[in-house]
Structures are given as C-alpha cells and as structure tokens.
C-alpha cells in the first residue's frame, strides 16, 4: 500500500470524519460518503472527494466502514460485493454484534472482498490524536497488505484473533470504560454534595489509586458541563444493549452494566441522545433525593 493510493470511507460521522483526517494527514487521498449531505460537504471542504453513494467508493482498493450499526454494515457489504475488484480490503471500524460479524466474515471468506474487523477503542478525539487503539480481527495477511493504512488510522493496535474477536474485545473494553465513566460521574457528584471543590477533587482523584484514563478524557467535560459529542449517548447505549444481549446469550449476569443502561436510557428520555456520553453526570445529579 503506497501513500499515493486512495482510501474509501463510508460513514462520515464523528469517527468517520476523524479517520478521513488521519488518512489525509498521512498522504492518502480519501473518497467518502455519508447519507447526510452536510457531512459530505464538510469532507470536500477539508480536501477529500465526497461522492453520493457507497457504490461510488467501490473502486478504492481499501475501504473503511464507519457506520452506526451491524445492519448498516451488512447493507453496505451487499452493495459493494458485486462492484469491488478482487483483493479489495474492507476495514469495518464500527462496533457491531460480534456473532453476526463473524458469520459475515465466514460468508466472505475466499471471495474477492477481503474483510477485516477493525473497531477502535477511544473517543473520536483520542483517535484524532493517534491515541485510539485498533482491535483487529481477521486474516493477518490481509492486515499486512494494508499496514500503511492501519498505521495511519491506528498507530496503536492489537491483532486479537479471528473475525468477531475484535468486536468481542471492543465490547468488553467498552463495558469497563463505561463503568469507569459512571464511577467518575458518581464520585464527582458525591464530592460536590459533600462540599468539596469539584475541580480540586478531580486533581486529587487523578493522583490517587482511583485514577483511570477516563478522568483525562471526560473529567473536564463533566465539570464544565461541556457535552459536545466525542462519543454520543445513543452510540454508547447501542453498544450497552449489545453487551447485555451477549451476556444473556452466555448466561452471564452483568449487574453493574444494567445500572449503566438504566442511566443512559434516562439520558435519552431527557433528550440527550446526541450529547457526549459524559452527560451521565447530569443524570446522576438529577437523582438527588430531598433531605
């Protein structure tokens, strides 16, 4: 993969837009598309080539998917299959149902479309800065063939195993991450209710045994009530529902995740689905009982 190649990107939301930026910064041309014309226009303004449909991306030798759901991934694959050239590599960066993605990978095995699962751990801002962690599932040979693209997108990455395992790792990582975010929201609110200065307390928490990376990425947003999205509530809730479905299928109770789900659903009911997932702190604040 040479730097004069063009990479296709399907889905230009928070993560897709960041992926385009990283590719262009690494010297790749980008052809991208989204169902939202405003996002297509923004790609054009940044120096990429915006096209009207996924079919118009099919000529790219490497295509990255950054769509919302497993249904959309399957739909895009069906669109691309009859159009792509043999050897085309499809990188699925979306967080998907791992069982369905594994089944999709098996169906595509041996065909002319090579499928790699490449979900990323980290907020869109972390990925923008090169701090996102790619979780790769699929054929190592296919990954080696597009190593320059993977280097541009995910300087830090792990090859987890077969297709489906990347998504399984992403769900488990996101479970821990979400609970850390909830713990931070509850701890900050608790400290504030006890009369501590929240900003000063956050500095203490960062220096104590309670530290987690979430304090760096979400602590300031919680204190400033800055909920401009880097990871939307609706996306996080979609992932949490997938985790709970996996737990149900495996017979594994996930009691703390159930609480997280309840808080996120309350945020959605409060009209906060499009806000950053750090807004869980507002729901914790709303759960104040009279004394």
Secondary structure, DSSP 8 states (H G I E B T S, - for coil): --TT-EEEEE--SHHHHHHHHHHHHTT-EEEEE-SSHHHHHHHHHTT-EE-SSGGGGTTSSEEEE--SSHHHHHHHHHHHHTTS-TTEEEEE-S---HHHHHHHHHHHTTSSEEEEEEEEES-HHHHHTT--EEEEES-HHHHHHTHHHHHHH-SEEEEEESTTHHHHHHHHHHHHHHHHHHHHHHHHHHHHHTT--HHHHHHHHHHSTT--THHHHHHHHHHHT----SSBHHHHHHHHHHHHHHHHHHT---HHHHHHHHHHHHHHHTT-TTSBGGGHHHHHHHT----
